[in-house]
Amino acid sequence: MNYKYFQTLGKLYTWTIRRKFNSFGKNSVVKPILNSANEKYISVGNNTDIGAFCRITVSTEFGGHKVKSENKVRLKIGENVSIGNNSFISANNSIEIGDNVIMSAYVFITDHDHGFEMEKNLNEQPLTENGFVKIGDNVFLGTKSSILKNVSVGERTVIAANAVVTKDVPAYSIVAGNPARIIKKYDFEKKEWIRTT
């Protein structure tokens, strides 16, 4: 099977599901098969490509507990975004992905955790509330990187493969590791990336 066949298949698949979303931009494509939920809280910008076998969901309840967020859009995906195959994005309050973002395969992004009280079963506990993730424009996320709740990632930042981001990342940085730390920053006077460690 060639690339043009998959392009056509993706367009047909997109046509069948695009009406479920809060908004869905022109020339955006979702490759089969998308595992999604509560699409009415998801906005997708123009010229965005969502890879095959992604899971993109908004959680409105868990364990019998309803999520309290009143946001009409809880997951906003910008324009000219490329989301790699098998990525998992899970929101219950606010995830914003900027324009021109490239995500490799198996990227994980979430704005919440599961409750973990010892006297209850895990599947009976509520999700944490009021979390957020904000990813700036022109960010690159490497394969199997993770962005956890309450994190902002500045523009033109590189998140290395397998990095686990647990705190804010300033613009024009490269981060790596678990937990992720800054390993390079862009120097505008020298016009090059400078190692910080």
Secondary structure, 3 states (H helix, E strand, C coil): CCHHHHHHHHHHHHHHHHHHCCEECCCCEECCCCEEECHHHEEECCCCEECCCCEEEECCEECCEECCCCCCCCEEECCCCEECCCCEEEECCCEEECCCCEECCCCEEECCCECCCCCCCHHHCCECCCCCEEECCCCEECCCCEECCCEEECCCCEECCCCEECCCECCCEEEECCCCEEEEEEECCCCEEEECC
